[in-house]
Amino acid sequence: MIKPHGSDELNPLFVYNPDEHDALKREAESLPSMQLSSAAAANAVMLGAGYFNPLTGYMTLADAVSVAENMHTASGLFWPTPVLNLTTREQFDALNGAKRVALRDPNVEGNPVLAVMDIDNAEEASAEQMALITEKVYRTTDSEHPGVAAFNGQGNMVLSGPIKVLNFSYFAEDFPDTFRTAVEIRNEIKEHGWKKVVAFQTRNPMHLAHEELCHMAMERLGCDGLVIHMLLGKLKKGDIPAPVRDAAIRKMVELYFPPNSAMVTGYGFDMLYAGPREAVLHAVFRQNMGATHFIIGRDHAGVGDYYGAFDAQTIFDEEVPKGALEIEIFRADHTAWSKKLNKVVMMSEAPDHTKEDFVLLSGTKVREMLANGEAPPKEFSRPEVAKILIDYYQNA
């Protein structure tokens, strides 16, 4: 099986030993506490689940700047985006110099303890350092960019140090059939007996072209398994809620994939909308969960017009050092139904076609159709999937 990134064995930061877990939970109730930002809480979940192997906690300011500048920590570990616990000066001062603190979940009522942290360093990032990180990671400092806005909205105090995670937030509670840790996915891959596994990232329901892209990747790569790995964290306005996506994708897999060939899973993270850098991060944690290949398509993890259509693919050629990752990338173009060929194809592989030869619908048009109770054409969406989405839009 493919090795995790940066180590021979996966090192999840969740406390699995029941005695240690209970003792730490009791200790946490007596510790000074701070409420995390949503982004820092998502980082804790990813650290706890083993997705961010081999990190042992939140990065220092020096690591964050180094990662932003050259995709390596100060010690030389390849890593594409900073993993930070950012907070405000006021919140930090309220800790009164405590070195061991309970980290509370901002996304769950009552703000339960998510993790315990040893604060090794507390540093104030300058305006120049904050701008450098956003410019390098997001390729912009534009405050209209949702990732930049979220990053700058957390504060500029960088609290770094190791953490021990006590729960997986609302992800495990709200999505018990879908949320999986990297450890669990590795175990399920072994149980299936899969040797070559391709992962597909989504934050939307999958239409027919997505489904066929997964079949295409499996066939061309010789994979015996597919992991559909959906985002369960914060999305941008207009995105379809995770439970609806989950139901639609499960229906598609049930009807259109052979038994024992596809897993429907999810992970707890907030989208960064960092385009190319986030694509590399997605590859890192797919390797950690046991995938040997990862599909990266047009404008992966992008937003607006901040990134070129294939920047998330070319970064692996231009900026990722050879050998930095073991996982391999399957490069996909826009896929759509060809009226000429009577099947879904990658548009770049049909050079004699014109745009009018494909069934292409904008997201706005599809949402309008679904809201009106009208199913998109069968060349665009499976009718069983469309029904689930129509029910959602008509009751929203």
Secondary structure, DSSP 4 states (H G I P E B T S, - for coil): -PPPTTSSS----B---HHHHHHHHHHHHHS-EEEPPHHHHHHHHHHHTTTTTT--EEPPHHHHHHHHHHSB-TT--B-SS----EE-HHHHHTTTT-SEEEEEPTTSTT--EEEEEE--EEEEPPHHHHHHHHHHHHS---TTSHHHHHHHTT-SEEEEEEEEE---HHHHHH-TTTB--HHHHHHHHHHHT-SSEEEEEESS---HHHHHHHHHHHHHHT-SEEEEEEE-S---TTPPPHHHHHHHHHHHHHHHS-TTSEEEEEE-------THHHHHHHHHHHHHTT-SEEEE-TTTT--TTSS-TTHHHHHHHHTSPTTS--SEEEE---EEEETTTTEEEEGGG-TT--GGGEE---HHHHHHHHHTT-PPPTTTS-HHHHHHHHHHHHH-
